[in-house]
Amino acid sequence: MNLKKDTLIFSSVMTQFKNKAIEKIGTNLRKSLLKLYGIIILFLGILYVPLIAYGTNDEIRHMTYAPIWRLKTNIVINNQPLYYTLDSNRIIITFIAITLITSALYLSISRE
């Protein structure tokens, strides 16, 4: 009888230990996910933004991904100025997609 009681106590302690370990892993995963989200948003918001290059007659020359400071670049090709504008629609869609994916992952990791 005493052996059954000891087994139940040991089983209870191991279950509590396992639950705390799983909770700690989940917490660390959530923190890491939020850090990764911040890094991705920083990268996509500053270092890799969609830019549209326009020519003299407001014709689109090309679209590229470049750092945000390239917006102020003055480039002259064949005596025609080339200027860049930010493709804000594409940025908003990208941020929404990244936020939805991160939110889904965060909620799937949480134990509530």
The first five atom37 places (N, CA, C, CB, O) and aatype in JSON, in Angstrom:
{
  "aatype": [12, 2, 10, 11, 11, 3, 16, 10, 9, 13, 15, 15, 19, 12, 16, 5, 13, 11, 2, 11, 0, 9, 6, 11, 9, 7, 16, 2, 10, 1, 11, 15, 10, 10, 11, 10, 18, 7, 9, 9, 9, 10, 13, 10, 7, 9, 10, 18, 19, 14, 10, 9, 0, 18, 7, 16, 2, 3, 6, 9, 1, 8, 12, 16, 18, 0, 14, 9, 17, 1, 10, 11, 16, 2, 9, 19, 9, 2, 2, 5, 14, 10, 18, 18, 16, 10, 3, 15, 2, 1, 9, 9, 9, 16, 13, 9, 0, 9, 16, 10, 9, 16, 15, 0, 10, 18, 10, 15, 9, 15, 1, 6],
  "atom_mask": [
    [1, 1, 1, 1, 1],
    [1, 1, 1, 1, 1],
    [1, 1, 1, 1, 1],
    [1, 1, 1, 1, 1],
    [1, 1, 1, 1, 1],
    [1, 1, 1, 1, 1],
    [1, 1, 1, 1, 1],
    [1, 1, 1, 1, 1],
    [1, 1, 1, 1, 1],
    [1, 1, 1, 1, 1],
    [1, 1, 1, 1, 1],
    [1, 1, 1, 1, 1],
    [1, 1, 1, 1, 1],
    [1, 1, 1, 1, 1],
    [1, 1, 1, 1, 1],
    [1, 1, 1, 1, 1],
    [1, 1, 1, 1, 1],
    [1, 1, 1, 1, 1],
    [1, 1, 1, 1, 1],
    [1, 1, 1, 1, 1],
    [1, 1, 1, 1, 1],
    [1, 1, 1, 1, 1],
    [1, 1, 1, 1, 1],
    [1, 1, 1, 1, 1],
    [1, 1, 1, 1, 1],
    [1, 1, 1, 0, 1],
    [1, 1, 1, 1, 1],
    [1, 1, 1, 1, 1],
    [1, 1, 1, 1, 1],
    [1, 1, 1, 1, 1],
    [1, 1, 1, 1, 1],
    [1, 1, 1, 1, 1],
    [1, 1, 1, 1, 1],
    [1, 1, 1, 1, 1],
    [1, 1, 1, 1, 1],
    [1, 1, 1, 1, 1],
    [1, 1, 1, 1, 1],
    [1, 1, 1, 0, 1],
    [1, 1, 1, 1, 1],
    [1, 1, 1, 1, 1],
    [1, 1, 1, 1, 1],
    [1, 1, 1, 1, 1],
    [1, 1, 1, 1, 1],
    [1, 1, 1, 1, 1],
    [1, 1, 1, 0, 1],
    [1, 1, 1, 1, 1],
    [1, 1, 1, 1, 1],
    [1, 1, 1, 1, 1],
    [1, 1, 1, 1, 1],
    [1, 1, 1, 1, 1],
    [1, 1, 1, 1, 1],
    [1, 1, 1, 1, 1],
    [1, 1, 1, 1, 1],
    [1, 1, 1, 1, 1],
    [1, 1, 1, 0, 1],
    [1, 1, 1, 1, 1],
    [1, 1, 1, 1, 1],
    [1, 1, 1, 1, 1],
    [1, 1, 1, 1, 1],
    [1, 1, 1, 1, 1],
    [1, 1, 1, 1, 1],
    [1, 1, 1, 1, 1],
    [1, 1, 1, 1, 1],
    [1, 1, 1, 1, 1],
    [1, 1, 1, 1, 1],
    [1, 1, 1, 1, 1],
    [1, 1, 1, 1, 1],
    [1, 1, 1, 1, 1],
    [1, 1, 1, 1, 1],
    [1, 1, 1, 1, 1],
    [1, 1, 1, 1, 1],
    [1, 1, 1, 1, 1],
    [1, 1, 1, 1, 1],
    [1, 1, 1, 1, 1],
    [1, 1, 1, 1, 1],
    [1, 1, 1, 1, 1],
    [1, 1, 1, 1, 1],
    [1, 1, 1, 1, 1],
    [1, 1, 1, 1, 1],
    [1, 1, 1, 1, 1],
    [1, 1, 1, 1, 1],
    [1, 1, 1, 1, 1],
    [1, 1, 1, 1, 1],
    [1, 1, 1, 1, 1],
    [1, 1, 1, 1, 1],
    [1, 1, 1, 1, 1],
    [1, 1, 1, 1, 1],
    [1, 1, 1, 1, 1],
    [1, 1, 1, 1, 1],
    [1, 1, 1, 1, 1],
    [1, 1, 1, 1, 1],
    [1, 1, 1, 1, 1],
    [1, 1, 1, 1, 1],
    [1, 1, 1, 1, 1],
    [1, 1, 1, 1, 1],
    [1, 1, 1, 1, 1],
    [1, 1, 1, 1, 1],
    [1, 1, 1, 1, 1],
    [1, 1, 1, 1, 1],
    [1, 1, 1, 1, 1],
    [1, 1, 1, 1, 1],
    [1, 1, 1, 1, 1],
    [1, 1, 1, 1, 1],
    [1, 1, 1, 1, 1],
    [1, 1, 1, 1, 1],
    [1, 1, 1, 1, 1],
    [1, 1, 1, 1, 1],
    [1, 1, 1, 1, 1],
    [1, 1, 1, 1, 1],
    [1, 1, 1, 1, 1],
    [1, 1, 1, 1, 1],
    [1, 1, 1, 1, 1]
  ],
  "atom_positions": [
    [[0.82, -1.19, 0.0], [0.0, 0.0, 0.0], [0.86, 1.26, 0.0], [-0.93, 0.0, 1.2], [0.56, 2.24, -0.68]],
    [[1.94, 1.22, 0.77], [2.85, 2.34, 0.85], [3.55, 2.56, -0.49], [3.88, 2.12, 1.96], [3.85, 3.7, -0.85]],
    [[3.81, 1.49, -1.23], [4.45, 1.59, -2.55], [3.55, 2.31, -3.54], [4.81, 0.2, -3.09], [4.03, 3.11, -4.35]],
    [[2.24, 2.05, -3.49], [1.29, 2.72, -4.39], [1.24, 4.21, -4.09], [-0.11, 2.1, -4.26], [1.19, 5.04, -5.0]],
    [[1.26, 4.54, -2.8], [1.23, 5.95, -2.41], [2.48, 6.67, -2.89], [1.08, 6.09, -0.89], [2.4, 7.79, -3.39]],
    [[3.65, 6.04, -2.72], [4.9, 6.63, -3.19], [4.9, 6.78, -4.7], [6.09, 5.78, -2.74], [5.4, 7.77, -5.23]],
    [[4.35, 5.79, -5.4], [4.28, 5.85, -6.86], [3.39, 7.0, -7.31], [3.77, 4.52, -7.44], [3.72, 7.71, -8.25]],
    [[2.26, 7.17, -6.64], [1.36, 8.27, -6.98], [2.0, 9.63, -6.72], [0.06, 8.15, -6.19], [1.85, 10.55, -7.52]],
    [[2.72, 9.76, -5.61], [3.41, 11.02, -5.3], [4.48, 11.31, -6.34], [4.03, 10.96, -3.89], [4.6, 12.43, -6.83]],
    [[5.27, 10.28, -6.69], [6.32, 10.45, -7.7], [5.71, 10.82, -9.04], [7.15, 9.16, -7.83], [6.22, 11.69, -9.74]],
    [[4.62, 10.16, -9.4], [3.95, 10.45, -10.67], [3.43, 11.89, -10.68], [2.79, 9.47, -10.91], [3.54, 12.58, -11.69]],
    [[2.88, 12.34, -9.56], [2.36, 13.71, -9.46], [3.5, 14.72, -9.59], [1.62, 13.9, -8.14], [3.36, 15.73, -10.28]],
    [[4.61, 14.46, -8.92], [5.77, 15.37, -8.98], [6.32, 15.42, -10.4], [6.87, 14.91, -7.99], [6.65, 16.5, -10.89]],
    [[6.43, 14.27, -11.06], [6.95, 14.24, -12.42], [6.02, 14.97, -13.39], [7.15, 12.78, -12.88], [6.48, 15.64, -14.31]],
    [[4.71, 14.84, -13.19], [3.75, 15.54, -14.04], [3.89, 17.05, -13.87], [2.31, 15.1, -13.72], [3.86, 17.8, -14.85]],
    [[4.03, 17.5, -12.62], [4.22, 18.93, -12.38], [5.52, 19.43, -12.99], [4.2, 19.22, -10.88], [5.57, 20.51, -13.57]],
    [[6.58, 18.64, -12.86], [7.87, 19.01, -13.44], [7.76, 19.1, -14.96], [8.97, 18.0, -13.04], [8.29, 20.03, -15.57]],
    [[7.08, 18.13, -15.57], [6.92, 18.11, -17.02], [6.11, 19.32, -17.49], [6.24, 16.81, -17.48], [6.45, 19.95, -18.49]],
    [[5.03, 19.64, -16.76], [4.2, 20.79, -17.15], [4.98, 22.1, -17.04], [2.95, 20.86, -16.27], [4.84, 22.97, -17.89]],
    [[5.81, 22.24, -15.99], [6.62, 23.45, -15.85], [7.66, 23.55, -16.96], [7.3, 23.48, -14.48], [7.93, 24.63, -17.47]],
    [[8.25, 22.41, -17.32], [9.25, 22.41, -18.39], [8.62, 22.78, -19.72], [9.93, 21.03, -18.5], [9.2, 23.56, -20.48]],
    [[7.45, 22.23, -20.0], [6.75, 22.56, -21.25], [6.36, 24.03, -21.27], [5.5, 21.67, -21.43], [6.47, 24.69, -22.31]],
    [[5.91, 24.55, -20.14], [5.54, 25.97, -20.06], [6.75, 26.86, -20.28], [4.9, 26.28, -18.7], [6.64, 27.89, -20.94]],
    [[7.89, 26.49, -19.72], [9.11, 27.28, -19.89], [9.56, 27.27, -21.36], [10.24, 26.75, -18.98], [9.98, 28.29, -21.89]],
    [[9.47, 26.1, -22.01], [9.83, 26.01, -23.43], [8.9, 26.88, -24.25], [9.76, 24.54, -23.92], [9.35, 27.59, -25.16]],
    [[7.6, 26.85, -23.94], [6.64, 27.69, -24.66], [6.93, 29.16, -24.49], [0.0, 0.0, 0.0], [6.82, 29.93, -25.45]],
    [[7.28, 29.56, -23.28], [7.61, 30.96, -23.02], [8.84, 31.39, -23.81], [7.84, 31.19, -21.52], [8.87, 32.47, -24.4]],
    [[9.85, 30.54, -23.82], [11.07, 30.86, -24.59], [10.78, 30.93, -26.08], [12.16, 29.82, -24.32], [11.32, 31.78, -26.77]],
    [[9.92, 30.03, -26.58], [9.56, 30.07, -28.0], [8.81, 31.35, -28.34], [8.72, 28.86, -28.36], [9.05, 31.95, -29.39]],
    [[7.9, 31.76, -27.46], [7.15, 32.99, -27.72], [8.08, 34.21, -27.73], [6.05, 33.18, -26.67], [7.94, 35.09, -28.58]],
    [[9.01, 34.26, -26.79], [9.96, 35.37, -26.76], [10.83, 35.39, -28.02], [10.86, 35.29, -25.51], [11.07, 36.45, -28.61]],
    [[11.28, 34.22, -28.43], [12.11, 34.13, -29.64], [11.31, 34.53, -30.87], [12.67, 32.71, -29.81], [11.84, 35.19, -31.76]],
    [[10.04, 34.13, -30.91], [9.19, 34.47, -32.04], [8.99, 35.98, -32.13], [7.84, 33.77, -31.93], [9.02, 36.54, -33.23]],
    [[8.78, 36.64, -31.0], [8.61, 38.09, -31.02], [9.89, 38.81, -31.42], [8.15, 38.58, -29.65], [9.84, 39.83, -32.12]],
    [[11.04, 38.3, -30.99], [12.32, 38.89, -31.41], [12.51, 38.73, -32.91], [13.49, 38.25, -30.65], [12.93, 39.67, -33.59]],
    [[12.21, 37.54, -33.42], [12.32, 37.29, -34.87], [11.37, 38.19, -35.64], [12.03, 35.82, -35.19], [11.74, 38.7, -36.71]],
    [[10.16, 38.4, -35.14], [9.2, 39.29, -35.77], [9.76, 40.72, -35.85], [7.85, 39.28, -35.0], [9.66, 41.38, -36.88]],
    [[10.34, 41.18, -34.75], [10.94, 42.52, -34.74], [12.06, 42.66, -35.75], [0.0, 0.0, 0.0], [12.17, 43.68, -36.43]],
    [[12.9, 41.64, -35.85], [14.01, 41.68, -36.81], [13.48, 41.69, -38.24], [14.95, 40.47, -36.6], [13.99, 42.44, -39.08]],
    [[12.48, 40.87, -38.53], [11.91, 40.81, -39.89], [11.27, 42.15, -40.26], [10.87, 39.67, -40.01], [11.47, 42.65, -41.36]],
    [[10.5, 42.73, -39.33], [9.86, 44.02, -39.61], [10.92, 45.11, -39.81], [8.9, 44.41, -38.47], [10.77, 45.96, -40.68]],
    [[11.96, 45.09, -39.01], [13.05, 46.05, -39.19], [13.7, 45.88, -40.56], [14.1, 45.89, -38.07], [13.95, 46.86, -41.26]],
    [[13.97, 44.64, -40.92], [14.61, 44.37, -42.21], [13.71, 44.81, -43.36], [14.94, 42.88, -42.35], [14.17, 45.49, -44.28]],
    [[12.42, 44.43, -43.32], [11.51, 44.77, -44.4], [11.11, 46.24, -44.4], [10.28, 43.92, -44.33], [10.69, 46.76, -45.43]],
    [[11.23, 46.92, -43.26], [10.82, 48.31, -43.18], [11.92, 49.3, -43.48], [0.0, 0.0, 0.0], [11.64, 50.46, -43.76]],
    [[13.18, 48.85, -43.42], [14.29, 49.79, -43.63], [15.25, 49.32, -44.72], [15.05, 50.0, -42.33], [15.63, 50.1, -45.6]],
    [[15.62, 48.07, -44.67], [16.69, 47.6, -45.55], [16.22, 46.98, -46.86], [17.51, 46.61, -44.83], [17.01, 46.82, -47.79]],
    [[14.94, 46.63, -46.95], [14.48, 45.9, -48.13], [13.07, 46.36, -48.49], [14.52, 44.37, -47.89], [12.12, 45.57, -48.43]],
    [[12.93, 47.63, -48.86], [11.61, 48.17, -49.18], [11.4, 48.2, -50.7], [11.46, 49.6, -48.59], [12.35, 48.36, -51.46]],
    [[10.14, 48.04, -51.13], [9.87, 48.09, -52.58], [9.86, 49.53, -53.08], [8.52, 47.41, -52.89], [9.15, 50.38, -52.55]],
    [[10.63, 49.78, -54.1], [10.73, 51.1, -54.7], [10.35, 51.02, -56.17], [12.16, 51.68, -54.55], [10.67, 50.05, -56.86]],
    [[9.65, 52.04, -56.63], [9.29, 52.14, -58.05], [10.09, 53.3, -58.64], [7.74, 52.35, -58.24], [10.05, 54.41, -58.12]],
    [[10.8, 53.03, -59.73], [11.6, 54.06, -60.4], [10.78, 54.67, -61.53], [12.94, 53.47, -60.94], [10.27, 53.96, -62.4]],
    [[10.66, 55.99, -61.51], [9.92, 56.72, -62.54], [10.88, 57.53, -63.39], [8.85, 57.63, -61.91], [11.9, 58.02, -62.91]],
    [[10.51, 57.68, -64.66], [11.28, 58.51, -65.58], [10.7, 59.91, -65.66], [0.0, 0.0, 0.0], [10.01, 60.36, -64.74]],
    [[10.98, 60.61, -66.75], [10.57, 62.01, -66.89], [9.07, 62.16, -67.12], [11.33, 62.66, -68.03], [8.47, 63.1, -66.59]],
    [[8.45, 61.31, -67.87], [7.03, 61.44, -68.2], [6.15, 60.62, -67.25], [6.77, 61.01, -69.63], [5.08, 60.16, -67.63]],
    [[6.6, 60.44, -66.04], [5.92, 59.61, -65.03], [5.67, 58.19, -65.53], [4.6, 60.26, -64.64], [4.68, 57.56, -65.19]],
    [[6.59, 57.72, -66.33], [6.51, 56.33, -66.78], [7.33, 55.46, -65.84], [7.01, 56.19, -68.26], [8.41, 55.84, -65.4]],
    [[6.8, 54.3, -65.54], [7.5, 53.4, -64.63], [8.66, 52.75, -65.38], [6.53, 52.32, -64.05], [8.47, 52.09, -66.41]],
    [[9.85, 52.95, -64.86], [11.04, 52.34, -65.47], [11.24, 50.91, -64.98], [12.28, 53.18, -65.17], [11.4, 49.98, -65.77]],
    [[11.24, 50.76, -63.66], [11.38, 49.43, -63.07], [11.0, 49.48, -61.59], [12.83, 48.91, -63.24], [10.88, 50.55, -61.0]],
    [[10.8, 48.3, -61.02], [10.54, 48.18, -59.59], [11.65, 47.36, -58.98], [9.15, 47.54, -59.32], [12.08, 46.35, -59.54]],
    [[12.11, 47.79, -57.83], [13.22, 47.1, -57.18], [13.04, 47.12, -55.67], [14.57, 47.73, -57.57], [12.26, 47.91, -55.14]],
    [[13.77, 46.27, -55.01], [13.84, 46.28, -53.54], [15.2, 46.83, -53.15], [13.6, 44.84, -52.94], [16.24, 46.36, -53.62]],
    [[15.2, 47.84, -52.29], [16.45, 48.51, -51.93], [16.3, 49.12, -50.53], [16.83, 49.61, -52.97], [15.19, 49.17, -49.99]],
    [[17.39, 49.58, -49.95], [17.3, 50.28, -48.66], [16.49, 51.56, -48.79], [18.71, 50.59, -48.1], [16.43, 52.16, -49.86]],
    [[15.89, 51.98, -47.7], [14.99, 53.13, -47.75], [15.71, 54.43, -48.07], [14.27, 53.28, -46.42], [15.09, 55.34, -48.63]],
    [[16.99, 54.54, -47.76], [17.72, 55.78, -48.05], [17.97, 55.96, -49.55], [19.04, 55.79, -47.3], [18.45, 57.02, -49.97]],
    [[17.65, 54.97, -50.33], [17.8, 55.1, -51.77], [16.71, 55.99, -52.37], [17.78, 53.74, -52.43], [16.8, 56.38, -53.54]],
    [[15.69, 56.32, -51.59], [14.63, 57.22, -52.06], [15.19, 58.6, -52.41], [13.54, 57.36, -51.0], [14.67, 59.26, -53.31]],
    [[16.21, 59.03, -51.74], [16.77, 60.37, -51.94], [17.85, 60.39, -53.03], [17.35, 60.88, -50.65], [18.47, 61.43, -53.25]],
    [[18.06, 59.28, -53.69], [19.12, 59.2, -54.69], [18.71, 59.95, -55.95], [19.44, 57.73, -55.02], [17.61, 59.77, -56.47]],
    [[19.6, 60.79, -56.44], [19.39, 61.49, -57.73], [20.22, 60.79, -58.79], [19.77, 63.01, -57.63], [21.45, 60.84, -58.77]],
    [[19.54, 60.15, -59.71], [20.22, 59.44, -60.78], [19.8, 60.06, -62.11], [19.89, 57.9, -60.75], [18.62, 60.33, -62.33]],
    [[20.76, 60.28, -62.98], [20.47, 60.81, -64.32], [20.94, 59.77, -65.33], [21.17, 62.2, -64.55], [22.11, 59.39, -65.37]],
    [[19.99, 59.33, -66.17], [20.3, 58.37, -67.22], [19.92, 59.02, -68.55], [19.54, 56.99, -67.01], [18.77, 59.4, -68.75]],
    [[20.89, 59.16, -69.44], [20.68, 59.8, -70.75], [20.04, 61.18, -70.61], [19.8, 58.91, -71.64], [19.09, 61.51, -71.33]],
    [[20.56, 61.96, -69.7], [20.08, 63.32, -69.43], [18.62, 63.37, -68.97], [20.24, 64.17, -70.67], [17.97, 64.41, -69.11]],
    [[18.12, 62.28, -68.45], [16.76, 62.23, -67.91], [16.84, 61.82, -66.44], [15.85, 61.24, -68.73], [17.45, 60.81, -66.11]],
    [[16.22, 62.61, -65.58], [16.28, 62.25, -64.15], [15.43, 61.01, -63.85], [15.81, 63.43, -63.28], [14.38, 60.78, -64.45]],
    [[15.91, 60.25, -62.92], [15.21, 59.05, -62.48], [14.96, 59.21, -60.99], [16.03, 57.74, -62.79], [15.9, 59.44, -60.22]],
    [[13.72, 59.1, -60.59], [13.43, 59.23, -59.16], [12.63, 58.03, -58.67], [12.67, 60.55, -58.88], [11.89, 57.39, -59.43]],
    [[12.8, 57.75, -57.37], [12.17, 56.59, -56.76], [11.03, 57.02, -55.85], [13.21, 55.78, -55.97], [11.1, 58.06, -55.19]],
    [[9.99, 56.22, -55.82], [8.91, 56.39, -54.84], [8.71, 55.07, -54.12], [7.59, 56.86, -55.53], [9.04, 54.0, -54.63]],
    [[8.16, 55.18, -52.95], [7.91, 54.01, -52.11], [6.6, 53.35, -52.54], [7.85, 54.4, -50.62], [5.59, 54.03, -52.72]],
    [[6.61, 52.04, -52.71], [5.41, 51.29, -53.04], [4.71, 50.93, -51.72], [5.74, 50.0, -53.89], [4.89, 49.83, -51.19]],
    [[3.93, 51.87, -51.22], [3.33, 51.71, -49.89], [2.31, 50.59, -49.82], [2.69, 53.0, -49.46], [2.17, 49.94, -48.78]],
    [[1.59, 50.33, -50.9], [0.61, 49.24, -50.89], [1.3, 47.89, -50.65], [-0.18, 49.2, -52.22], [0.83, 47.07, -49.87]],
    [[2.4, 47.69, -51.32], [3.13, 46.43, -51.16], [3.71, 46.3, -49.75], [4.25, 46.33, -52.21], [3.75, 45.2, -49.2]],
    [[4.16, 47.41, -49.18], [4.69, 47.38, -47.81], [3.58, 47.02, -46.82], [5.31, 48.74, -47.44], [3.78, 46.19, -45.94]],
    [[2.42, 47.65, -46.97], [1.31, 47.38, -46.05], [0.87, 45.92, -46.15], [0.12, 48.32, -46.35], [0.64, 45.27, -45.12]],
    [[0.74, 45.4, -47.35], [0.34, 44.01, -47.53], [1.38, 43.07, -46.93], [0.14, 43.69, -49.03], [1.02, 42.08, -46.29]],
    [[2.64, 43.36, -47.12], [3.7, 42.52, -46.55], [3.67, 42.55, -45.03], [5.08, 42.98, -47.05], [3.78, 41.5, -44.4]],
    [[3.51, 43.73, -44.44], [3.45, 43.84, -42.98], [2.24, 43.11, -42.42], [3.42, 45.3, -42.55], [2.34, 42.45, -41.39]],
    [[1.1, 43.22, -43.08], [-0.1, 42.51, -42.62], [0.1, 41.0, -42.69], [-1.33, 42.92, -43.46], [-0.27, 40.28, -41.76]],
    [[0.69, 40.52, -43.78], [0.93, 39.08, -43.92], [1.89, 38.57, -42.85], [1.49, 38.76, -45.32], [1.63, 37.54, -42.23]],
    [[2.99, 39.28, -42.62], [3.96, 38.87, -41.6], [3.31, 38.9, -40.21], [5.21, 39.79, -41.63], [3.55, 38.01, -39.4]],
    [[2.5, 39.93, -39.94], [1.83, 40.03, -38.64], [0.83, 38.91, -38.44], [1.13, 41.39, -38.52], [0.75, 38.35, -37.34]],
    [[0.07, 38.56, -39.46], [-0.9, 37.46, -39.34], [-0.2, 36.12, -39.11], [-1.77, 37.39, -40.57], [-0.65, 35.32, -38.29]],
    [[0.86, 35.87, -39.83], [1.61, 34.62, -39.66], [2.19, 34.54, -38.25], [2.73, 34.51, -40.71], [2.11, 33.5, -37.59]],
    [[2.79, 35.65, -37.8], [3.38, 35.66, -36.46], [2.31, 35.5, -35.38], [4.17, 36.96, -36.23], [2.52, 34.8, -34.4]],
    [[1.17, 36.15, -35.56], [0.08, 36.03, -34.59], [-0.43, 34.6, -34.51], [-1.06, 36.98, -34.95], [-0.69, 34.09, -33.41]],
    [[-0.59, 33.95, -35.65], [-1.05, 32.56, -35.67], [-0.06, 31.65, -34.98], [-1.29, 32.09, -37.11], [-0.45, 30.78, -34.2]],
    [[1.23, 31.85, -35.25], [2.24, 31.03, -34.58], [2.28, 31.3, -33.08], [3.61, 31.31, -35.19], [2.41, 30.36, -32.29]],
    [[2.16, 32.55, -32.69], [2.18, 32.91, -31.26], [1.0, 32.27, -30.54], [2.14, 34.45, -31.09], [1.15, 31.73, -29.44]],
    [[-0.17, 32.33, -31.15], [-1.35, 31.74, -30.51], [-1.28, 30.22, -30.48], [-2.61, 32.18, -31.23], [-1.79, 29.6, -29.54]],
    [[-0.67, 29.63, -31.47], [-0.56, 28.16, -31.45], [0.46, 27.68, -30.43], [-0.17, 27.64, -32.84], [0.35, 26.56, -29.93]],
    [[1.44, 28.51, -30.1], [2.43, 28.15, -29.09], [1.87, 28.32, -27.68], [3.7, 28.99, -29.26], [2.21, 27.55, -26.78]],
    [[1.01, 29.32, -27.49], [0.49, 29.57, -26.14], [-0.4, 28.42, -25.71], [-0.3, 30.9, -26.09], [-1.05, 27.78, -26.53]],
    [[-0.42, 28.17, -24.42], [-1.1, 26.98, -23.89], [-2.5, 27.26, -23.38], [-0.28, 26.38, -22.77], [-3.13, 26.36, -22.83]],
    [[-3.0, 28.42, -23.54], [-4.3, 28.76, -22.95], [-5.44, 28.28, -23.76], [-4.43, 30.21, -22.76], [-6.59, 28.5, -23.39]]
  ]
}
